[in-house]
Structure formats: C-alpha cells, structure tokens
Amino acid sequence: MAQKKSETVLAADEKMIPTAEESIAVGSFVSTFWDQYEQSRERREQLRENREDAYINAVKEVIKFNKQYRNSIAKLYEQTKKTNKDMVSELVHQINAGKDEIIAEDIHSNDRDELKNQLKEVSGQLEKLALTPIRSIFHIVDQLEDNFEKNAESSVAYSRDRRNAWLAVRKEYVKKARNAHLNLVDRGKNSFKELVKTQ
C-alpha cells in the first residue's frame, strides 16, 4: 500500500514536470509570435518612412536639376546676346571707319549717331518684349515646382502624423490580443490539467 502511494506521487510528479515544460513552451511560443508580429510591423513602418524620405529627396533633386538647367539656358542666352552685341559693335565700328575715309558732313554724322542710338533703343525694347513671356514661363515653372515640393512634404508629414496617431491605438489592440491569447492558452492548459486529473 505504501508502495502504491509512492507510485501515485511519482506518477503525479512526472505528470507535473512535462506540463510545466509545456506551459513554458506554449507561453514562449505565444510571446515569440506576438514579438515577431511587432517587429515585422516596425520594419514595415521603417521601410515606409524610408520610401517616403527617398521620394522627397528625389523630388528635391529633380527640382534642383530643373532650376540649374533653366539657369544654364539663361546664361547661354546671355552669353550669345553678348557675343552678338560685340560682333555688331565691331561691324558698326568697321563701317564707321570706312565712312570716315569718305568726307561726310557733320549733319549726316549726327544723324547717323542719332539713328544708331534709336536703333539700339528699339532693339533693346524688342528684346525685352520678346523675353517677357520666357521669363514669365520660367517664373511660373519655378512657382509650380516649389508648390509641388511643399505639397509633397506636407503630404508625407500628414501621413506620418496620422499613422502616429493610430499607433497608440494599434499598440493597445495588440496588447489586448496578446493578453487574450495568453489567457486562452492558460485556460486550455488548465482545462487539460483538470481533464487529466479526472482521468
């Protein structure tokens, strides 16, 4: 009889040891599952933020390149204008040098100088008139690009703020789900223990 009691005690001890190990394994499995879920969610958020940062940087680089391109076109135009002006001045100077050899009256000389001045003034006005639409277009494009950059930045900032606002709610839901999962496992384990005891 004493032997039967010791066998039942040993049998009970043997049953308790595996269930304790199973309890630790099941609890760690549940915790590992939820930890991995949280880590994957954090990685996903980090990747999304990296993509958003890359998008903003790409927009800024494209806008910077476009502005440099427009500036180079404007400088090229200015250089071409300067070269043409120098060529015209040299040509006028050569023509005047040739006419100086021919004896001309002072009146004709004054008329020529006045005509040259008027021609320069008219050509300057025509040039300003021709450049006005181009400058306006460059200005409008600059404004559009600046607005696009600001809108992209504010859109990303709004999206991040919205996600951060919901982050606390999501964390609370995950915490509740984890606790419910652990409680469910504990209840199943306790029910199984009770079932084994009745057997």
C-alpha positions, 0 to 999 in steps of 0.5 A, a space after each residue: 500500500 505504501 508502495 502504491 502511494 509512492 507510485 501515485 506521487 511519482 506518477 503525479 510528479 512526472 505528470 507535473 514536470 512535462 506540463 510545466 515544460 509545456 506551459 513554458 513552451 506554449 507561453 514562449 511560443 505565444 510571446 515569440 509570435 506576438 514579438 515577431 508580429 511587432 517587429 515585422 510591423 516596425 520594419 514595415 513602418 521603417 521601410 515606409 518612412 524610408 520610401 517616403 524620405 527617398 521620394 522627397 529627396 528625389 523630388 528635391 533633386 529633380 527640382 534642383 536639376 530643373 532650376 540649374 538647367 533653366 539657369 544654364 539656358 539663361 546664361 547661354 542666352 546671355 552669353 550669345 546676346 553678348 557675343 552678338 552685341 560685340 560682333 555688331 559693335 565691331 561691324 558698326 565700328 568697321 563701317 564707321 571707319 570706312 565712312 570716315 575715309 569718305 568726307 561726310 558732313 557733320 549733319 549726316 554724322 549726327 544723324 547717323 549717331 542719332 539713328 544708331 542710338 534709336 536703333 539700339 533703343 528699339 532693339 533693346 525694347 524688342 528684346 525685352 518684349 520678346 523675353 517677357 513671356 520666357 521669363 514669365 514661363 520660367 517664373 511660373 515653372 519655378 512657382 509650380 515646382 516649389 508648390 509641388 515640393 511643399 505639397 509633397 512634404 506636407 503630404 508625407 508629414 500628414 501621413 506620418 502624423 496620422 499613422 502616429 496617431 493610430 499607433 497608440 491605438 494599434 499598440 493597445 489592440 495588440 496588447 489586448 490580443 496578446 493578453 487574450 491569447 495568453 489567457 486562452 492558452 492558460 485556460 486550455 492548459 488548465 482545462 487539460 490539467 483538470 481533464 487529466 486529473 479526472 482521468 
